[in-house]
Amino acid sequence: MNQKKMINCSLNNQFNWQDKIQENFLDQITGRVLIVSINCINRQLLRIRISIQSTTISTFHSQIKIIRRTFTI
């Protein structure tokens, strides 16, 4: 993709750990949509899912990761 975007997630005491954050990025040249979704399972576990959807019906998931990280609040 030829564009850069940043997803900012502010972690504070009011953060709802069950929230789902999703951002869609459109590549205007290829017509593909990059979908990035972040699920906060609990304070130590984030599930990040990255999928690419083209203009056709076919959709594939390029990467599914589980990242463990400790947050200090």
N, C-alpha and C positions, 0 to 999 in steps of 0.2 A: 504494500500500500504506500501511497505517496504522500500521506498526511500524518501528522503527529498530533495526538491528543493526550491529555492527561486526565486521569480520574482521581479526584481528590476525595478522600473519605476522612472526615473529621471525627476522631474518637474522643469522646468526653463522657462525663457521668450521665448525660441524658441520652446516650446512644442506645438505640434498641437493638439488641444483639440478634433478634430474629428478622431484622430488616433484610431486604434483598435489593442490592444495588445493580442496576442494569444500564449499560450504555450501548448504543448502536452507532457504528461508524460506517458511512457509505463511501466506497471507492468509486468515484464518478467515472473513471476510465473503464474499469472492468464491470461495473454494475454490481459488484459483490457487497454484501453487508457483513461487517464483522460485529459479532454480538459478544460482549463481555459481561458476564453476570457474576456477582460476588455474593455468596450467602455466608452470613456470620452464624455459625453453628453455636459457638459459645465463645468465651473470652480467649480460649487457646486455639480455636480451630476456625479457619476460613476455608471455604470451598470456592474455588475459582474455576469457572467454565468458560472456555473460549470456543466459539463456533463460527463458521463462515457459511453464509447463505448466499447463493448466487441468484440471478434473476430467474433461473429455471426452478423447477420443483425440487431438485436434488439439494439436500443439505447434508453436510458432514461435519463432524466434530474433530477439529484438528488437535485438540489437546484438552485433557481433563486432569486437573491437578488438585491435590489436597496439600495445603501449606499449613504447617504448624508454626505458630508464632506466639510469643508471649507479649501481651500489652501491659504497659504500666499506666494506670489511671489515677 
